[in-house]
């Protein structure tokens, strides 16, 4: 369910500011043109009252969701950013190395080296222990 812009433009402006994560008092002051910062508690209360309206509250949630989708980067976007840094001749060496490391991790080339250790068999343990028995008998 989508809700189009609110018919009250001040409420719509408030919803946009609120969806960006601003405090209720700041949103109310901006949307309603309030300048008196000494009345922040009043403006915060007014914003709280405005958000009790189900339609306004839902509009804020829709705008938050929309903002979140606009901020998403694809893996391709990130890879392109890394490549741009790597290819930039003016970039510092450390930035270029970091870009290569980032690409390697993204592509799975920086997998940790895995060393499998299995428990030694009884024969191997005895053989290993016998290596040290010879040293002890010489003392």
N, C-alpha and C positions, 0 to 999 in steps of 0.2 A: 504494500500500500504506500503510495507516495502522496505527499501533501505538497501542493503547489505553494508559491509564496503567500505569506499571510497578507490579508487585505489591509491590515493596519501597518503602514510602512515603518513606524517606530518599533512595533513588535518584531517585524521582520529584521530590522537592523539589530535589535537586541539579540535575536536568535543567532544571527551571523557572528556577532562578537562572542557570544557565549559558546558557540560551537568551536571557536578558535581557542577556547580554554581561558578566556579572560574572566576575572572576578565579577560577580553579580553587580557590585557597586559601579565598577568601571563600565560595564556594558550598559547599565541604566543611564549613567551620566552621558556616555557618548550618544546613545540612541535618542535620548530625550533632551539633549542639549543642556544638561545641568552643569554648572561651573563651580558651585560651592562645595569644595572638597571637605569642609568641616562637617557636612551632613552625610558622610559616607555611610554611616549606619542606617540612615533613612533610605538612601539609594539602594543599599544592599537588601533591606527589607522589601522595598518596592519591587526589586528584581525577583526576590523569592516569591512574592505574591504573584507576579506575572508568570513565573514558571509553574504555579499551581494550575494554570490553565492547561488542560490536557493537549489542546491543539498546539499551543506554543511549545510545550515540553516535547511533543512528538516532532515538531519542526526542528528543534535543536538537535535531537537525536539523528534525524535524517541528514542534517547538515554536517554533523560530526562524521557520520558514515561516508558521506560524499567527500569530505576533506581527507579522510583516511585513504580512500581509493586514489585520490589525486597525488598523494605522497608516496604511493607504492612505486618501487623501482623494480624492473625486471632484472633477471640475471644478465640478460644481454646489455641492459643499460649500464650495469656495474662493470661488466667486462669491457665495454666501450670506454668507460671512464679510465679504467686501468690502462688500456691500450693508448689512450690519448696522453696520459702521463708518461708512459714508457717511450712513446714516439716523440715527445717534446724535447728537442735538443737543448732548450733553455732550462729544463727541469734539473733540479739538483740530483746528484748521483743517488743519494739516499732515497729520494722520492721514487726514482726509477726502479731501484732495487725493491722497494716496498710494493710497487705496482706489480712487478714480476712475481714476488712472493704471494700477493693476493690472487693473481691469476692462477698460479700453481695450486693454491688451496682450492679455488673454485673448481678447477678442472680435475682435482684429485691426484695431482702429481706430487703433492707433499705428504703423502700417506706416511705414517710412522713406519720405521723398519720393524718388522715383527720377528722376534726370535722365539721360537718354540722350545720350551724346556720340558723334557719329559723326565719322569723319575727314573733314575738309573736302575738297571736290573741288579740282582744280587751279585752276579758275576763281575759286573763293572765296579760295583762298590768294593768287592773283595780285592779286585785288581788295583784299584786306586789306593785302598788302605795298605796293600802290600808294598807300594812304592815308598811309603813312609816307615814301614817296619824295618826295612834295610838300613835306613838312616839311624834309627834308634838303636839297632844292634851294634853299630860301629862305635857308639859312645862308651 
